Amino acid sequence: MTEVFLDGYNLLFKMTAGDGSLEKRRKELIGKLIVYCGLKKGFRFIIVFDGSGDSLRKEEICENLSVVFTDSKADADRELIRMAYGNRGKPTVVVSSDRKIFSKTQNHGATALFSEEFISAYRARTEGQVYAHCFRNKKNESKRLEMLRLLS
């Protein structure tokens, strides 16, 4: 099973309406991902948000979707990189538009996708829209394009 680590706030600000509290927008994003995850078998999605507690918190939302809130000493960026490192040798995708996360997770063997690419795959699957929205990045491009095809 391929694990897909999602940069939570990165997707939240691109996939939800600009009005409302962060909590309301998190719930909206998670609702969208529940629908998408129900359509995608063979993938395990983990969305990572910055947290404020004393310890890392993980919530199972449904069969193939979990939400992780980091502890107050860490941030989602470091957690995504740590998770990709811990998954070396296994099929892993990291979704973020943060270039540092993109680069470091690729160095750990993950397939890195820009958030916009994931959103295009999400829309193609849930809304029937097909977007030719693919950023050119020579490193692992064929691997990235194949993963986009599978996620659509």
C-alpha positions as CSV (number, residue, x, y, z in Angstrom):
1,M,0.0,0.0,0.0
2,T,1.3,3.4,-0.9
3,E,1.4,6.0,1.9
4,V,0.6,9.6,0.9
5,F,1.7,12.3,3.4
6,L,-0.2,15.5,2.9
7,D,1.0,19.0,4.0
8,G,-2.2,20.0,5.9
9,Y,-2.2,23.8,5.9
10,N,-0.7,23.9,2.5
11,L,-3.7,22.0,1.1
12,L,-6.2,23.8,3.4
13,F,-5.4,27.2,2.0
14,K,-5.7,26.0,-1.6
15,M,-8.8,23.7,-1.2
16,T,-11.1,25.5,1.2
17,A,-13.1,28.7,1.1
18,G,-11.2,31.7,2.6
19,D,-13.9,32.5,5.2
20,G,-14.3,30.8,8.5
21,S,-12.0,29.7,11.3
22,L,-9.0,27.3,10.8
23,E,-11.0,24.6,12.6
24,K,-14.0,25.0,10.2
25,R,-11.6,25.0,7.2
26,R,-9.8,21.9,8.6
27,K,-13.1,20.1,8.9
28,E,-14.0,21.1,5.3
29,L,-10.7,19.8,4.0
30,I,-11.0,16.6,5.9
31,G,-14.5,16.1,4.5
32,K,-13.3,16.5,1.0
33,L,-10.5,14.0,1.6
34,I,-12.9,11.5,3.1
35,V,-14.8,11.4,-0.2
36,Y,-11.6,11.2,-2.2
37,C,-10.0,8.5,0.0
38,G,-13.2,6.4,-0.4
39,L,-12.5,6.4,-4.1
40,K,-8.8,5.5,-3.9
41,K,-8.0,2.0,-2.8
42,G,-4.4,0.9,-2.3
43,F,-3.4,4.2,-0.8
44,R,-3.2,5.3,2.9
45,F,-3.5,9.1,3.3
46,I,-2.0,10.9,6.3
47,I,-2.6,14.7,6.6
48,V,-0.2,16.5,8.9
49,F,-1.0,19.8,10.7
50,D,1.1,21.9,13.1
51,G,-0.2,21.2,16.6
52,S,0.0,23.0,19.9
53,G,-0.1,20.1,22.4
54,D,2.6,18.4,24.4
55,S,2.7,15.3,22.2
56,L,2.1,14.2,18.7
57,R,-1.6,13.3,18.2
58,K,-3.0,11.0,15.6
59,E,-6.7,10.5,14.7
60,E,-8.0,7.7,12.5
61,I,-10.7,9.3,10.4
62,C,-11.6,6.4,8.2
63,E,-10.1,3.2,6.9
64,N,-7.4,4.9,4.8
65,L,-7.3,8.5,6.2
66,S,-5.6,9.7,9.4
67,V,-4.9,13.2,10.7
68,V,-1.7,14.0,12.6
69,F,-1.2,17.1,14.8
70,T,2.5,17.7,15.7
71,D,3.5,18.6,19.2
72,S,4.2,22.3,20.0
73,K,8.0,21.7,19.7
74,A,7.8,20.4,16.1
75,D,6.1,21.6,13.0
76,A,4.4,19.8,10.1
77,D,7.3,20.4,7.8
78,R,9.7,18.5,10.0
79,E,7.2,15.8,10.6
80,L,6.6,15.2,6.9
81,I,10.3,14.9,6.3
82,R,10.7,12.6,9.3
83,M,7.8,10.4,8.1
84,A,9.3,10.2,4.6
85,Y,12.7,9.2,6.1
86,G,11.0,6.5,8.2
87,N,9.3,5.2,5.1
88,R,12.4,4.8,3.0
89,G,12.2,1.8,0.7
90,K,8.4,1.7,0.8
91,P,6.0,3.3,-1.7
92,T,5.6,6.9,-0.4
93,V,4.2,10.1,-1.8
94,V,4.6,13.5,-0.1
95,V,2.3,16.4,-1.2
96,S,3.5,19.9,-0.5
97,S,4.3,23.1,-2.3
98,D,7.1,23.8,0.1
99,R,10.3,23.4,-1.9
100,K,12.4,22.3,1.2
101,I,9.9,19.5,2.0
102,F,9.8,18.6,-1.7
103,S,13.6,18.3,-2.0
104,K,14.3,16.6,1.3
105,T,11.6,14.0,0.9
106,Q,12.7,13.2,-2.6
107,N,16.2,12.7,-1.2
108,H,14.6,10.1,1.2
109,G,13.2,8.2,-1.8
110,A,9.6,9.5,-1.7
111,T,7.8,10.7,-4.8
112,A,7.1,14.4,-4.2
113,L,4.1,16.1,-5.7
114,F,3.2,19.8,-5.6
115,S,-0.1,20.5,-3.9
116,E,-1.5,21.9,-7.1
117,E,-0.7,18.5,-8.8
118,F,-2.5,16.6,-6.1
119,I,-5.5,19.0,-6.3
120,S,-5.7,18.4,-10.0
121,A,-5.8,14.6,-9.4
122,Y,-8.4,15.1,-6.6
123,R,-10.6,17.2,-8.9
124,A,-10.2,14.7,-11.8
125,R,-11.4,11.9,-9.5
126,T,-14.1,13.7,-7.6
127,E,-15.4,16.3,-10.0
128,G,-14.5,14.6,-13.3
129,Q,-12.3,17.6,-14.2
130,V,-9.1,16.9,-16.0
131,Y,-6.3,19.4,-15.5
132,A,-3.0,19.3,-17.3
133,H,-1.4,20.9,-14.3
134,C,2.0,19.4,-14.1
135,F,5.1,21.2,-13.0
136,R,8.4,20.4,-14.7
137,N,10.9,18.9,-12.4
138,K,13.5,16.7,-14.0
139,K,14.2,14.7,-10.9
140,N,12.0,11.6,-10.8
141,E,9.6,13.1,-13.4
142,S,8.4,9.8,-14.8
143,K,7.8,8.5,-11.3
144,R,5.9,11.6,-10.4
145,L,3.7,11.4,-13.6
146,E,2.9,7.8,-12.9
147,M,1.9,8.6,-9.4
148,L,-0.3,11.5,-10.6
149,R,-2.0,9.0,-13.0
150,L,-2.7,6.6,-10.2
151,L,-4.0,9.3,-7.9
152,S,-6.4,10.6,-10.6
